[in-house]
Structure formats: C-alpha cells, structure tokens
Amino acid sequence: MASGVTYLDYQSTTPCDPAVVQAMAPWWTEDFANPASRLHRPGLTAAAVVQHARSSIAASLGFGPEALIFCSGASEANNLAIKGVAEAELRRGGSRRRLICLATEHRAVLDPMRYLAGHGFELVCLAPQADGRIDLNQLEEALSAETLLVSVMAANNEIGVLQPMEAIVQLCHERQVLVHCDGAQAAGHVPLPSGLDLLSLSGHKLYGPKGIGALAIRPGVELAPQQHGGSQERGLRAGTLPVPLIVGLAKAVELGEADRDSRGPRLAQLRDALWERCQGLGGIERNGSATQCLPHNLNITIQGVEGTALHQALRRDLAVSSGSACAAGEPSHVLQALGRSRLEAAASVRFSLGRPSTRADVERAGDVLEDTLKTLRRP
C-alpha cells in the first residue's frame, strides 16, 4: 500500500490473510502435482486436498460436498449459473424464458442477463425500494409460469444492503422458479441464506487469494457448461484446477467463519463512528438501508462538491471508492437506481472497512474528509 494512504476499500478487495498464504505455500513448489493425474501418488495427494477443500467450503455454505464447482471467481460463477441454467432449459426443450433480477445487481449478473435477453430470453429488471431492498410484492407480481430464474445478490457491493433472501427463495420455490444468489460480498462476513439453488462466491473478497471462486449448485439443478476442453468439475468447467488457490480459498472461508461474529460488531462500531462524523460535516446523506446492511459498509453522497474533484482530493490520503471497481469510472448504476442523479452518484463515497481497520483509520478518514470539504465547498 502506498505510504501514508489509509486503505478503506475492502469491498473492492482484501489482503490475503497470512494464514492463507501459509496454507497455500507447499502447494506451489513441493506438492505441485496436477489433481487430475490419478495414476501416481503426487496426483492423488493433490486430488485429496482439493476434495477436502471442496467438502469444507460446501459445508460452510450449507451445501453437500459434491455441490461445489471451482471457478476463477464470482464473475465466472455468475456466468456459469445464469447462462448455464438458460442453456440447459433450451437443451431440454423447456419453455421458460423469463429472467428476473434487481437493477442494483453487480454487472457480473446484469451483463449475462442482458446477453441472454439478446438471445430470446425476457429480462425483468426490478427497481429497488428507496433503501435498496427488493419490493417482495413487486417480485411476486413479476413471477409467472414463464419465469426460469431469479438472481439477487445477498449483500450489495456498493451500498452493503442485505436482501431478504429467505423470503425470495420461498416466493420463487412456490412457483418452481430457481434462485441464484451472488454471495461474493456476504460470504465470510454475514450468515448466508439457506434454500438457494445456486450460490456464487469469490476468494479475494474474504481475505483469500485472487483468481479463485466457486459456484454451489443444489442437487437436481441442471447447468450447461460455459467452458469446454476437459472433464474437470463434473464436466461443467474445463481446466486444470489451481490447487494452491483452492487450498487458500478453503482456509479463508474457515477463518471467515471463525471470527465473523466478533469482527462484524467491531467493524459496525467503527462504521457508525465514521457516519456520526460525516453527519457533523453537514450536507451528507447515507445511501441504502442503515439497519439491513453489511457491518463494514458506509456509502454516502456529499452535496456541494463535484465528484471528480472530490475523489482527486481524497485519493492523496485515502483509498476509497465511488462505486464498483468494475464500473470503469462511470457513475454508479446502483446509486442511480436509488434515485441519485449522475452528478450525485459521482459525488458519492463508499467506505468499506476490513479486518485490519482501526479507530485511528476511521478518525483519519473523518479528518481528511472534513479538510477536503472545507476546501471544495469554499466559494
């Protein structure tokens, strides 16, 4: 990290926990065999550690050991879930063509949905309520006999809002509709919902390595593979498995489960202290629900400043975000879906805390923000 910069962008990515790095170490150089090479002992050893990791991760997600497919991250897992369900429906001659999601979903959900909308499927993109939560009545009205899949993220990556996933699952399953959940921001941070048909996660959002994630699949859910070239992962995802990354993901999930109940309240206290400081500066509004929210997220819109100038000033001292790291600098579609204008969305800041965050980090963030606003709001 750049010298003197306070990092408060943990929803973008997290540092690899030292225990995770230690767990991965021998699988890079000592036990480096291909887990698909089952004709010798090193290959069998690698296969065994992959299976142990698979069972451990799946159990923490509430799925059986054979439910987990390893991917490069949540984006790939989302694509496999959404396109895989749709293409499987086409392959078996099914008639369901309606797909439903929230307008505030990550682009790794929105883009595959839009892709399918250009290939004969109907996309219903629901507007969130003012607090970012789904309107269950609106969802119920959108469900029909033609609905194939509903995809809603458990915790939003920008505003941290937690969705009522159990209620969503109940509504959908009453109508034999599949439910996919992008759980990248929830896994390792808050309890995960039960009853899901498909659940995606990513290692680097929970203090694991980049380049690894997984898709959990309920038994009986049929998917069409999106990557061909081998029989790995039950034929759903070709390619040599990255054993070190898989070991690292399993360790990160284990550590996340172990300290989640203590970490959450601690970070919530820091987040609330930062929000209290922001309120004292005036002209700052909070985005998303203040109660149904990740404990380490605070997203604010600042009045009386221009977005580019705001972030240029802040980045000298703070590593914070104006939205998703995947948005390529565009004003947040999430905040615009909540009713913010493009200018307001650009003048918004997402603070996201992490394991290393301290009271001193929060106090410095408040000081930097106060000094910045004094300068930018000067006539």
N, C-alpha and C positions, 0 to 999 in steps of 0.2 A: 504494500500500500504506500502511496506517495507520502513522503514525510510531511507531518503536520495536518493531514487530511483525516477527519473523523468519518469513518465508514458507517452509514446508516441506510444501506441499500440491500439488506439481507433477503428481501423478497426477489431481488434480481438474481443473486447467487450467494452462497455461503462458503466460508473457508472449509477445506477438508479437515475434519477433526483429526488430531494427532493419532488417536487410537485407530481410526480408519486407515490412515497412512501406514501404521504399523501392521495392521491386519493384512493389507494388500502386499506388503514388501516381498515376502518369499515367493509370491506367485508371479512376480515379474522376471526373476532371474534363476531361482532354484527349482521350483516346481512349475515349469513353464509349458508343460505339455498341452496338446490340443484335447479337450474333453470328448471330442468325437472319435479320437483314436483309441478304440476299446481293445486292441489286440496286444497292448503292453501295459505294464504296471503304472508308469507315469501318467498315461492317458486315463486309466481307471481311477487314479488318485484325483486327477483334475475333475473328472466326471462326478466323483463322490462329493467333492467340496461344492460343486455347482448345485447338486441335488440338495445338499444340506442347506445352502443359502436359499434355494427356492422354497423349501419347506418352511424355513424360519420366517421369511418375508411374507409368504402367503398366510401363515398362521396369524401374524400381526395384523394383516388386513382383513381377517375374517373369512379367508377362502381356504380350500383344500390345497394340498401340496402340488397337485398336477394342474392347478388353475393358472399358474403364473407363466407368462411369456416374457422373456427378457428382450428389451429394445434399447435403442440408443438414448432414449429419454422420453418425456411425456409427449412431446410433439409427434414422434413416431407412433407411440402407443395410441394417441388420439386418432391418428390417421388409420391405423390398423383397426381400431374399434369401429369407427364411423363408416369408412369405406368398406371395411370387411363385412359388416352387418348388411350394408346395402347391396353389395355384390353377391353375397350369399342368398339374399332374398331374390335377386334376379336369377341366379343359377338354379334355384329350386322352383322357379315359376310362380313365386308368390306375387300378390297384388298390392302389397302395402308400399306406398311411395311417399308418405308424409314424414318429414323430419322436423323436430321442434327443438329450439334452443333459446337461450336468453341473449339479448343484444349485447350484454356485457361479458360474454364469454371471451376467452383468450382466442387469438387468431388461429391457434393450432386446432381449435374446434370450428370457428367460423369459416375458415378457408376450405377445409374439407367439405363442410356442409354446402358452401356456395359452389364448390366444384360439382358436387352431386346434383345441385339444382340446375346446373347447365347440362346435365345428362339424364333428364327425365324425371327427377325427383322434385317434390314440392317442399320448399323450406318455409317454415313459420318461425319467425324471429320475434320472440315476445319482448315487449318493453318492460323494464323493471319498475317497481314502485319507487317513490322518491328516495327511500332509504337503500335502494339497491337490491332489495329482496324480491323474489318472484311473487306474483299475484297468483295464488293457487286457484282462484276462481277462473282467472283468465287461462291458466293452463288446462283446467278441466274442460273449458269450452273449446279449446283448440284440439283436444284429443278426439279422435274419430276412429272408425273401423279401418281407415287407410293409414293410420299412424304406425310407423315401424319403430322409431327410436326417438327418445328424448335425451338430450345431453345438457347437463347443468353442472357447473363446477361447484365443489363443496365450499371452497373459500376463494373469493375473488383475488386475483393477483395485484390489483391496483388499490382497491378500497377495503380489502380484507373482509368483506361481508360474508357471513356464513348463511348458506341456504338451508331451508327445511327439507333435507334430503329424504328423511323417512316418510314424510307426508307425500313427497313427489313420487317416491317408489310405490307407496300404497295406491295413489291415484292411477299410476301407469299400469301396475300389475293387475288391477281390477279389470283393465281393458286389454290385457295380454300385450302391452307395449313394453319394449325393452328400455332400460335406463342405463345410460353411460354417465360416469362422473369423472371429470378431470380433477384428480385429488392431489396435484403437484404441490399446491400451497398448503394443503391440510395435513398430509401425511407427516408424521413426526412432530406435529405442532398441536393438533386438536384431535379428539376421538373421531374416528371415521364412521360413516353411516353403515348400517347393515342392510342386507337385502338387495344390493346392487347387482346388476347383470355384468357390468364392465367397469373397471376402475383403473385409471392411469396414475402413474407417479414417476418422479424424476429424482435421481440421486443428489444432484447439486443444489437442490432446494432444502435439503435436510442434513447438511454437513457431510455429504458423501461426495464421491468423485463426479466430475462432468463426463458425459458420454455414456451414461448408463441410466436405464429406467426400466419400467415393467408395465405390463397390462395384465390385470387379473380378470379372469373370464369364468363366469358361473357355468357349471356343467350343463350341457344341453344347448348352450348358445353357439350357433354356427357362424364362423367367420370365413371369408375368402382371404387368402394370403395376399399381402401387398408387396412382398419382396421374395423373389424367386431365385433358385440357384442351389438349393440344398434341402435336406430333410430335417434340419435342426428345428428345435422348438415346435415339435409335433407337426412339422411341415408348414407352419404359419409364418415363420420368419427365418429365411435362409441366412447363413453366415456363421463364421467361426465365433464361438462365444468368448467374450473378453473376461477370462477367469478373474484376474485381479480386480476389475471393476465390479464384478458380481459379488465377490467377497467384500469389497468396500461398501457396496450398497446394503448388504445384509448387516454389516456392522453398524452402519449409520442408522438404519431402521431400529436396530436393537438399542442403540444409545438414545435415540429419539424417544422411544417408548419409556426408557428408564428415567429420564429427567423431565419429561413433558409436564407432569403435574406440578413440579416445583418451578420449572422455567417459565411457564405461562403466567402465573400470578406475579412473578418478579418483573417480567417484561411489561405486563399490563400496568404495574405501578409506575414504571419509568415512562411508558407511553402517556399515561394520564397526567403525569407531571409536565411532560412536554406540551400536551394540549392545554393545560392550565396556563402555561407560559405564553402560548400562542394567543389565547383569548385575551390576555392582558395587553397585547400589542394592538388590538382593535382591527376591524375590517378583515377578519379571517373567519371563514366558515369551514365546518367539517363536512367531508363527503362520505356518505354511506352511514349505515346504522352504527350508533355508538355503543349498542349493547350486544347485538348479534354480529360480532366482529372478532377477527384474529387478535390475540392479546398483544401482538408485536407490530401492529399496523396503525398508522395515523396518516390520513390523506386530507389535505387542506387546500382550499382555494383562497388566494390573497387578493383583496381588492386594492385598486390604486397603483398597480405595478404592471409592467409589461413582461411577458413570460420569458422572452429571450434574455433580457437584461437581468431578470431575477436569477435565472439559472447560471448565467455567466458569472454573476457576483458570488453566488453560493458555492460554486464548484472550487473556488480557491481554498476553501476550508472544509467543505462538507461533500461527502459522496452521497447524494440523494437523487431521486428520480422525479420526473414529471409524469411518468406512466410506465407502461410495459417496456422492457428492454427490446422487445420485438417490433416496436411501433415505428422504428426508423425516424424518430424525431417528429412524427405527426402528433398533433394534439389528441389527447386520449379519447378514444371512441367510447370508453366506459363512462367517463365524466359527461360527455355529450349525451349519452343515453339517459343520464340522470337529470338532464336539463341544462347543463352548463353550456355556455357559448364556446366557440373555438378559442376566443381570447381568454375566457375564464379558465378553460381547460389547460391552456398553455401556461397560465399563471398559477398553476397548482403544484403542490409538492407532496410526494409520497415519502414519509419517513418509515423505514422498517427496521426494527431492532433485531438483535440476534444474541446468541449465547455470550459473546464477548462484550456486549454493550454494558455500560456502567452509568451511574448517576452523573459522573463527570462528562461523559459523552453527551448526555441529554442537556446538561447545563450549558455546554459549549454550543450545542446546536441552537439553543434558545438565544444565547448571546450573539451568535453570528447572524441569526435571522433578524434580531432586533436592530443590530447595526446596519444590516443590509437595507431594511425597510426605512430606516431614518434617512439613508442616502437616496433611495429610489423614490420615496414619497416627497422629497424636498421640492418645493415649487421651482 
